Amino acid sequence: MIENYYKLQPTNYKLITMILTINIGSASKKYALYEKDNCLFSAHFENEKEKFVVFLVFGDSEEKREIDSGDYSASLSYVLGFLIDRNLLDTDKKSLAVALRIVAPGEYFTEHKIIDEKYLKRLKSTTEIEPIHVGPTILELKEIKNLLPKSAVYGISDSVYHATIPKVARRYGLPKDVSESYGIYRYGYHGLSVSGAVQKLKNMPGGVSKRTIVCHLGSGVSVSALVEGKSVDTSMGFTPLEGIPMGSRVGSIDAEAVLFLQKSMGLSPEKMSVYLNTKSGLKGISGKTSDVRELLRLEKEGDSEAGLAIQMFIYRIRQYLGAYMATLEGLDTIVFTGVIGERSPEIRARVCENLSEFGVRLDEKENELYLGGRDGFIQSTASVVSVIVLVSDESKIMAAAAYGLLSARGIS
């Protein structure tokens, strides 16, 4: 059983010199190897136009490979083989610890922790609440057990950054005793991405402004409001299901509508959760795909349902922008990050369209230049608000958090 593995965690932590970060997303898998703050290697597995691909970065080389479904399923094995072949990792792997991104609701997961038997039990208990992330994460843990039996594994929580959200935004309209007994609060997610954006802003002209809104746009979508770099509200809630309609997630919906659907469709709570997480959102609205690139193409070809999916996506993002401008009592900076935020000039332009009354003006030419892979400003000289594209770097934040936990065990 996988639980038995966690009785075998190493005690000689001073041997650990490298961190392998593992980020199992809703539509991709990302790995990176760090030695302190130096990234030695990264791999990004995803489905591109019905094909599996991996983007490999090693030293000065970058490579895109088409892979089969077997390689995608066995992505950790693929990565470890690559690292050993290039002498980045010894075959015994004694110098390696693992930092695994955790997306799970509950107070227990508002801290970064070593994954032991207790942690695994708590994680498994959330599978039915958050199936889209927790299930694949547990499968990845089984692979880690098989391939890295001597490596310590740290759970790096996606919710830690949002622990600063005040009660007025954190609480739902439930009785206090119910909220406390069942842990029903707005935990927020994409915290690693937003935290990484803040770290980058510190080194950019203007630094971290007083009032910032971060739009993480990908298969999962969230909008977060920050005051001087600290989270004060975010669109995702108890789970990552709340907020904007995402690739296949419904976003915010009347709770009574969910209860009505469950009864009318004859679904168990578990199947209702899967339906809302995997059959809804942009995929459900369009009836075709969750891929924003394909939806934009179909919209241009006159597909009304694809067009509606994109329009609803933009509309809801803009709603949160407006709400958070009110929350922040103004706005200094908008950040676009995540795969869509980094790669789609059209989505960025449509989100910012007609916001000049709020001080937001894009430079069309600059916006068109940012297609992924680099950070920069895209506002016009007439814009009062800075508009910035930032490449999400969750792995760097994960590695730093893991090294912090190692330091707590006496490793410099």
DOMI-715742 format. One record per residue (C-alpha): residue in three letters; residue number from 0; z, y, x. Coordinates in steps of 0.05 Angstrom, whole numbers. Each point is the difference from the previous one (the first is absolute). Example, Ala and Ser with C-alpha at 12.3 -4.5 7.8 and 13.67 -1.06 7.14 Angstrom:
! DOMI-715742
  code  pos      c3      c2      c1
   Ala    0     156     -90     246
   Ser    1     -13      69      27
//
This chain:
! DOMI-715742
  code  pos      c3      c2      c1
   Met    0       0       0       0
   Ile    1     -14      71      23
   Glu    2      74      18     -10
   Asn    3      19     -46      58
   Tyr    4     -43      41      47
   Tyr    5      46      60      -6
   Lys    6      58     -39      30
   Leu    7     -40      -3      64
   Gln    8      -6      74      16
   Pro    9       4      14      75
   Thr   10      64      26      30
   Asn   11     -30      23      66
   Tyr   12     -30      64     -28
   Lys   13      -8      30      70
   Leu   14     -61     -44      10
   Ile   15     -37      38     -55
   Thr   16     -48      52      27
   Met   17     -55       2     -52
   Ile   18      -4       9     -76
   Leu   19     -54     -29     -44
   Thr   20      -5      40     -64
   Ile   21     -25     -35     -62
   Asn   22     -21      39     -62
   Ile   23     -22     -43     -59
   Gly   24     -29      48     -50
   Ser   25     -27     -10     -70
   Ala   26     -71      -4      26
   Ser   27       4      -6      76
   Lys   28      39     -28      59
   Lys   29      17      42      61
   Tyr   30      29     -22      67
   Ala   31      17      40      63
   Leu   32      33     -16      66
   Tyr   33      47      52      30
   Glu   34      35       5      67
   Lys   35      48      57     -14
   Asp   36     -43      56     -28
   Asn   37     -64     -27      31
   Cys   38     -47     -36     -49
   Leu   39     -35     -55      40
   Phe   40     -40     -30     -57
   Ser   41     -14       6     -75
   Ala   42     -36     -41     -52
   His   43     -18      20     -71
   Phe   44     -24     -56     -47
   Glu   45     -32      20     -66
   Asn   46     -52     -19     -52
   Glu   47     -62      43       7
   Lys   48     -57      -8     -50
   Glu   49      21     -71     -18
   Lys   50       6     -19      74
   Phe   51      61      -8      44
   Val   52       1      43      62
   Val   53      49      16      56
   Phe   54       2      64      41
   Leu   55      27     -13      70
   Val   56      24      53      48
   Phe   57      19     -22      70
   Gly   58       5      48      58
   Asp   59     -62      45      -2
   Ser   60     -40     -49     -41
   Glu   61     -10      -1     -76
   Glu   62     -33     -57     -35
   Lys   63     -17     -19     -72
   Arg   64      -8     -74     -15
   Glu   65     -21     -35     -63
   Ile   66      47     -59     -13
   Asp   67       6     -55     -51
   Ser   68      54      -9     -53
   Gly   69      36     -50      44
   Asp   70       8      51      56
   Tyr   71      25      51     -50
   Ser   72      51     -49     -28
   Ala   73      22     -20      71
   Ser   74      -1      72      25
   Leu   75      65      -7      41
   Ser   76     -28     -60      37
   Tyr   77     -64      39      12
   Val   78      39      58      29
   Leu   79      45     -42      45
   Gly   80     -60     -38      27
   Phe   81     -34      66      17
   Leu   82      62      27      35
   Ile   83      11     -64      41
   Asp   84     -74      -4      20
   Arg   85       4      71      28
   Asn   86      66     -12      35
   Leu   87      37      51     -42
   Leu   88      49     -54     -22
   Asp   89      28     -61      36
   Thr   90      -8     -67     -34
   Asp   91      75      -7      -9
   Lys   92       3      69     -34
   Lys   93      74       9      21
   Ser   94     -10      75      12
   Leu   95     -22      13     -72
   Ala   96      37      23     -63
   Val   97     -32      12     -67
   Ala   98       4      61     -45
   Leu   99     -22     -18     -71
   Arg  100     -13      53     -53
   Ile  101      42     -13     -62
   Val  102     -19      26     -69
   Ala  103      55     -21     -47
   Pro  104      45      35     -51
   Gly  105      76       4       7
   Glu  106      55      35      38
   Tyr  107       1     -58      49
   Phe  108     -69      20      24
   Thr  109      16      73      13
   Glu  110      17     -17      72
   His  111     -38     -34      57
   Lys  112      33     -67      16
   Ile  113      -9     -65      38
   Ile  114     -28     -53     -47
   Asp  115      52     -56      -6
   Glu  116      16     -50     -55
   Lys  117      34      52     -43
   Tyr  118     -58      48       7
   Leu  119     -51     -53     -18
   Lys  120      39     -21     -62
   Arg  121       3      72     -24
   Leu  122     -74       9      14
   Lys  123     -19     -62     -39
   Ser  124      41      25     -59
   Thr  125     -48      60      -6
   Thr  126     -64     -42      -3
   Glu  127      -7       5     -75
   Ile  128      14      75       0
   Glu  129     -50      17      55
   Pro  130     -49     -58       5
   Ile  131     -58      37      33
   His  132      38      11      66
   Val  133      61     -47       2
   Gly  134     -39     -65     -11
   Pro  135     -49      12      57
   Thr  136      57      25      45
   Ile  137      38     -65     -11
   Leu  138     -63     -39      17
   Glu  139      -6      41      64
   Leu  140      72     -16      17
   Lys  141     -17     -74      -4
   Glu  142     -57      12      50
   Ile  143      47      37      46
   Lys  144      48     -59      -4
   Asn  145     -55     -48      20
   Leu  146     -33      42      55
   Leu  147      58      41      27
   Pro  148      61     -45      -8
   Lys  149      41      36      54
   Ser  150     -15      71     -21
   Ala  151      49      45     -35
   Val  152     -30      30     -64
   Tyr  153      20      69     -25
   Gly  154     -12      23     -71
   Ile  155     -25      72       4
   Ser  156       7      28     -70
   Asp  157     -52      45     -32
   Ser  158      55      34     -41
   Val  159      47      25      55
   Tyr  160     -35      68       7
   His  161      10      15     -74
   Ala  162      76      -8       2
   Thr  163       6      76       1
   Ile  164     -28       7     -71
   Pro  165      55      34     -42
   Lys  166      31     -31     -62
   Val  167     -38      45     -47
   Ala  168     -65     -33      23
   Arg  169      28     -68      19
   Arg  170      33     -18     -67
   Tyr  171     -37     -25     -61
   Gly  172      23      17     -71
   Leu  173      46     -60      -3
   Pro  174      76      -5      -8
   Lys  175      36       7      67
   Asp  176      32     -69      -5
   Val  177     -68     -33     -12
   Ser  178     -32      37      58
   Glu  179      56     -20      46
   Ser  180       6     -73     -24
   Tyr  181     -74     -15       6
   Gly  182     -19      49      55
   Ile  183     -53      36     -42
   Tyr  184     -18      62      41
   Arg  185     -61      34      28
   Tyr  186      -3     -32      69
   Gly  187     -69      25      19
   Tyr  188     -50     -33      46
   His  189     -51      18      54
   Gly  190      60      29      36
   Leu  191     -25     -26      67
   Ser  192     -67      36     -10
   Val  193      33      65     -22
   Ser  194      50      -3      57
   Gly  195     -58     -10      48
   Ala  196     -35      61     -29
   Val  197      63      42      11
   Gln  198       4     -23      72
   Lys  199     -72      21      11
   Leu  200      10      68     -34
   Lys  201      55      16      50
   Asn  202     -52       0      56
   Met  203     -54      39     -38
   Pro  204     -10      76      -5
   Gly  205      49      26     -52
   Gly  206      45     -61       6
   Val  207      36     -28     -61
   Ser  208      -4      52     -55
   Lys  209      56      13     -50
   Arg  210     -40     -26     -60
   Thr  211     -47     -59      10
   Ile  212     -35     -49     -47
   Val  213     -25     -65      31
   Cys  214     -55     -38     -37
   His  215      -3     -72      25
   Leu  216     -64     -25     -31
   Gly  217     -21     -72       9
   Ser  218       2     -64     -40
   Gly  219      71      23     -15
   Val  220       8      74     -15
   Ser  221      59      46       3
   Val  222      13      75       2
   Ser  223      65      25      33
   Ala  224      34      68       0
   Leu  225      35      20      64
   Val  226      47      57      18
   Glu  227       1      13      75
   Gly  228     -24     -70      12
   Lys  229      49     -36     -46
   Ser  230     -19     -36     -64
   Val  231      24      32     -65
   Asp  232     -45     -38     -48
   Thr  233     -56     -51      -1
   Ser  234     -46     -30     -52
   Met  235      17     -74      12
   Gly  236      65     -20     -31
   Phe  237      43     -63      -8
   Thr  238     -62     -38      24
   Pro  239     -68      23      26
   Leu  240     -29     -10     -70
   Glu  241      21      69     -25
   Gly  242     -41      63       8
   Ile  243     -75       9       8
   Pro  244     -49     -55     -23
   Met  245     -15     -38      64
   Gly  246     -51     -51      22
   Ser  247      26     -54     -47
   Arg  248      68      29     -21
   Val  249       9      34     -67
   Gly  250      42      59      23
   Ser  251      47      35     -48
   Ile  252      -2     -27     -72
   Asp  253      44       5     -61
   Ala  254      52     -57       4
   Glu  255     -10     -14     -74
   Ala  256     -74     -11      13
   Val  257      17     -53      52
   Leu  258      47     -35     -49
   Phe  259     -53       3     -55
   Leu  260     -54     -28      47
   Gln  261      45     -56      24
   Lys  262      14     -22     -72
   Ser  263     -72      10     -24
   Met  264     -32     -36      59
   Gly  265      52     -56       0
   Leu  266      18      10      73
   Ser  267      64     -18      35
   Pro  268      36      56      39
   Glu  269     -28     -30      65
   Lys  270     -71      -2     -26
   Met  271       6      70     -29
   Ser  272      22      26      68
   Val  273     -60     -34      34
   Tyr  274     -46      30     -52
   Leu  275      26      71      11
   Asn  276      -3      -8      75
   Thr  277     -67     -36       9
   Lys  278     -44       9     -62
   Ser  279      11      74     -15
   Gly  280      -9      67      34
   Leu  281     -69      18      25
   Lys  282     -22     -72      -5
   Gly  283      21      -5     -73
   Ile  284     -26      68     -21
   Ser  285     -69     -10      31
   Gly  286      -3     -74     -18
   Lys  287     -35     -11      67
   Thr  288      36      15      64
   Ser  289      62      31      33
   Asp  290     -41      27      59
   Val  291      -5      76      -4
   Arg  292     -63       0      43
   Glu  293     -35     -45     -51
   Leu  294      27      40     -59
   Leu  295     -28      65      30
   Arg  296     -67     -33       9
   Leu  297      -1     -27     -71
   Glu  298      21      67     -27
   Lys  299     -60      33      33
   Glu  300     -44     -54     -31
   Gly  301      25      19     -69
   Asp  302      52     -53     -13
   Ser  303      47      34     -49
   Glu  304      58     -48       8
   Ala  305      -1       6      76
   Gly  306      -4      75      -9
   Leu  307      60      -1     -46
   Ala  308      40     -41      50
   Ile  309     -13      52      55
   Gln  310      14      58     -47
   Met  311      67     -30     -21
   Phe  312      17     -13      73
   Ile  313     -13      72      19
   Tyr  314      33      27     -64
   Arg  315      66     -36      13
   Ile  316       2      20      74
   Arg  317     -10      73     -21
   Gln  318      55      -7     -52
   Tyr  319      49     -20      54
   Leu  320     -23      57      44
   Gly  321      15      48     -56
   Ala  322      67     -31     -16
   Tyr  323      22       0      73
   Met  324     -23      72      10
   Ala  325      50      17     -54
   Thr  326      53     -45      31
   Leu  327     -10      32      68
   Glu  328      -6      71     -30
   Gly  329     -66       9      37
   Leu  330     -41     -36      52
   Asp  331     -15       8      74
   Thr  332     -36     -65      19
   Ile  333     -39     -57     -32
   Val  334      -9     -63      41
   Phe  335     -52     -53     -15
   Thr  336      12     -69      31
   Gly  337     -12     -73     -15
   Val  338     -69     -32       2
   Ile  339     -30      41     -57
   Gly  340      36      63      21
   Glu  341     -26      -7      71
   Arg  342     -71     -23     -15
   Ser  343     -23      33     -65
   Pro  344     -21      73       3
   Glu  345     -22      -3     -73
   Ile  346      68     -22     -25
   Arg  347      35      53      41
   Ala  348     -47      53     -26
   Arg  349       9     -20     -72
   Val  350      75      -2       6
   Cys  351       0      71      28
   Glu  352     -54      27     -46
   Asn  353      16      66     -36
   Leu  354      69       6      32
   Ser  355     -15      68      32
   Glu  356      50      33     -48
   Phe  357      54     -42      35
   Gly  358     -25      19      69
   Val  359     -40     -63      14
   Arg  360     -71       9      27
   Leu  361     -39     -53      38
   Asp  362     -51      11      55
   Glu  363     -56     -43     -27
   Lys  364     -32     -13      68
   Glu  365      66     -18      33
   Asn  366      19     -45     -57
   Glu  367     -66     -38       7
   Leu  368      14     -14      73
   Tyr  369      63     -41     -12
   Leu  370     -22     -71     -14
   Gly  371      59     -37      30
   Gly  372      30      -9      69
   Arg  373      22      71      16
   Asp  374      50      53     -22
   Gly  375     -16      72     -16
   Phe  376       0      61     -46
   Ile  377     -52       7     -55
   Gln  378      21      64     -35
   Ser  379     -43      63       3
   Thr  380      23      63      35
   Ala  381      13      30     -69
   Ser  382      49     -55     -20
   Val  383      74      17      -4
   Val  384      17     -75      -1
   Ser  385     -15     -44      60
   Val  386     -39     -63     -19
   Ile  387       4     -55      52
   Val  388     -30     -69       9
   Leu  389      46     -47      38
   Val  390     -14     -72      21
   Ser  391      57     -43     -27
   Asp  392      39     -31      58
   Glu  393      52     -43     -34
   Ser  394       1     -49      59
   Lys  395      26      52      48
   Ile  396      58      17     -47
   Met  397      14     -74      -9
   Ala  398       2     -14      74
   Ala  399      46      59      12
   Ala  400      47     -25     -55
   Ala  401       1     -70      30
   Tyr  402      15      27      69
   Gly  403      56      40     -31
   Leu  404      30     -63     -29
   Leu  405      -7     -34      68
   Ser  406      35      59      33
   Ala  407      58     -10     -48
   Arg  408       6     -70      31
   Gly  409       7      29      69
   Ile  410     -72       3      23
   Ser  411     -22      65      34
//
